[in-house]
Amino acid sequence: MLSTQEYIQNNRDKFLQELISLLKIPSVSADPSYAVEVNKCAGQIAESLIAIGMDEVEICPTAGFPIVYGEKIIDADLPTVLVYGHYDVQPADPIDLWTSPPFEPVIKATKIHPDGAIFARGACDDKGQMFMHIKAVEAMLKAGELPCNVKFMIEGEEEIGSENLAIFVQNEKQRLAADIILVSDTGMLANDVPSITTGLRGLSYVEVEVVGPNRDLHSGLYGGCVANPINILSEMIASLHGADGKINIPGFYGDVVELTQEERAEMAKAPFSHDAYCEALNITDTYGEQGYSTMERGSIRPTLDVNGIWGGYIGEGAKTVIASKANAKISMRLVPNQSPEKITQLFTDHFLSIAPNGVSVKVTPHHGGEAAVTPIDSIGYKAASLAYEKTFGKKPIPVRSGGSIPIVAMFEKVLGLKTVLMGFGLDSDAIHSPNEHYGVFNFNKGIETIPYFYNYFVELNKQ
């Protein structure tokens, strides 16, 4: 019988082709027109779990898209690892910026991925990373080397706020009982600089609307006489930041805990090239809150960004109108101790208060979530660190991510479990953007590394 690692090496091509098949399904949860495809993807995930030998595989219905559950209990006295992932993906728009169709995966070499990268929506976030876990468990089962119990919980609504996941988790607490939660939906610093995410920012997401006249108006007849909602919205958004990059919402920073100089010095040890960062993004310089480095701005500081803005005429040629309304979508990334509910209310109160006469303003809250921090002295983190060290030949660096996975805080609150974030993507993989991709090296390295986590986690729990 082949060992786990031998099985992985012998089946690399098969694993890659299976991932490509999964990536062809446009499981876009945000767009109702893709509902059939999202459900199809759930079915394919369930089939994959059955095929590798998982027991009690079930497609669990929710008020939205289903959650795929599967488990393999080999001994009730052994530790249990609960693997979380998601099979839904972001919309692929704007399609015309993709160099290849987003749901027709292709493998192309890049400067960062000379061995090739899989270009497709969901390649890195999160189908490629989620699928690593299924293949890693397959290898351990085929080799007869699974050292503990494993449960899978793979949802289809992460990209739209995981609204129904919390209900499922609350109702299935006994079924989901475990010792640790394992997630790969983050990244690492570089292919030769492994790292483990130890912190995630929270999120408050809102939509705003500014309404003026009861119809679009002729800008010649009414310009200068009637408040222009697009102008007003632009001015209101511009006022949300000061010249120093700070957010101008009263009370916004009230619960932010400042890191010590010692903690900031430790963060600064992570390799970072300002020039390489700017070159990769084709920008001339970085921008943000004064007094903090680029790495700090993107991890330990809260932010406010406009994610979309629209109103008026945007077609070909000219149409001289004053639009009757203007809209924007705004996200605020939060740090530990900041409550998304509180921040949403602070934003709402402030935005309404700065609206001038002549327009009406509405703020509609969308999804949010709390920040989370994983202690580096836990058994789960130590097991992950040893696993990376085994396959990369060097100890991983603990880093805080700027992204948000709101369900991590929910898992701890409802299930009482810490989460270990074993990400293998890179910041350059263009998740949520055109030409999203995932390195073949990273995909293979993840499958190789994950089994070592299981082994070390069991060993450390015996000590």
Phi, psi and omega in degrees: 000137178290149173285170179304310183291325177294319179298319179298312181298323182284345186240019181303314182296319179298314180301316183294318179294323178294322176295317179301320177299320180291323182289342179287345181273118181281074185276064182274104185288335184285340186249113182303337181291347179258013186303318180298319181292323178297314179294324176299320180295320177301318179298321180291325176296315179300317178299322179295319179293321178296318184297328182275353175105018176287151179260157174051045177286132184215138171266104188270117181289150173226183176292346177240239179270152188287160174252129180266124182240143175204152180214156173223105181256110181262337178194118183299339181276350180271159177299158179236131177254127177257116181264126176247142173200179177221146182254355176276158183228165176288156171303150183273352182302146357278123185300324186291350178268355177280141177275347174211155183304134187297337180245025171235082188303137174226152178252122181227143176283144175227172179300318182278330181241074182297335178277000178108150176225147179272116180264115179184151174294130181090358183303316179259322185243093002226013185298314181298317182285320177298318184292334175306320183292320178296317181289325178295317179292322175305313182298317180294321179291317180296328180272354184068031186238019175290115188272356183203183179277151179221141176232142177246137174224104187239117188256171182238022182224018182298322183285354177237022171103002177053041186302322185266352180294318182299323178294316179299313181298317179298318183282340185242032183303318181293317180297327183267007181306132183203183178252338181201152174250134183244126184227137169238090178216027180228192182229187174226169189294318180193166181294337177252008177227082181295148178209160178235129180286125181248356179209145178230143176279154175276186186210138167231123184237127182227161172237136181240150179222132176245123183242132178245246182293165185282001177198165172295139185243154174293122185289342176281317182285327187245351180300132182087353181248333185236139179300130180268112184304326179291316177299315182298313180300318179299317180293319181295316179295317180299328182285350183286347176236145174268175180297336180273004179086356179282158183271126185269059174240118181307129177085357186300321183265007187302326183254006181286127178266121179284134176287152178287163177298326178295316179295320179292326178294322177295318178299324184291348179286342178293135182295134179207129177246115179299317182295317180293323179298313181292321180297318181297331182259358182057047176238161183268339181196164175272170186209144176160196185298127181293146178093000181226148179285168178301317179297321180289319179300327183268013183214308187256002179244144177284156182222166173220123182224142173277123182263344178189145180212137183206162178158153176074201185264127180231016179279186180293149177072202185244143171216106189277088182231154164259114184295148179284339179205163178218148184226159174207152173249133187228132176243142176238119176273132188245156179252168181310141181088345176275124179274127179299325178295317180294316180296320178300319179291319178299317178298313182301311181300317182291315184295321177293325184289336183264003178289129179281169174295152177101350177222160171245147185234138176232137176243124179247112178290142172246214186283162178202183179183161182272156175288162180216148178228133178256123179292139183275359177259009180279159178299319180300314180295317181299320179296318179295318180299316179295324180294314177298317181299325181294316186266333180262344180078011178207153182289134180287153179266130175285130181225157173259135183264152176276346182283177182230133169230083189305333184290343180297315177294323179295320178302317182293320182291317186271316184263347181071026185242140172278156180244136173255127185256094181262078181273148179233004178279175177237154179300334182278002185281002171059041175294145183068003183238167172300149178065034172305141180208168181214126183298137174300321176303315183293319178300311180294320182294324177297315180297324178290323188280321186303317179301326178294328176302312180302314182297313181292324180297319178293315180299315181292329178288341177281336186285000000 
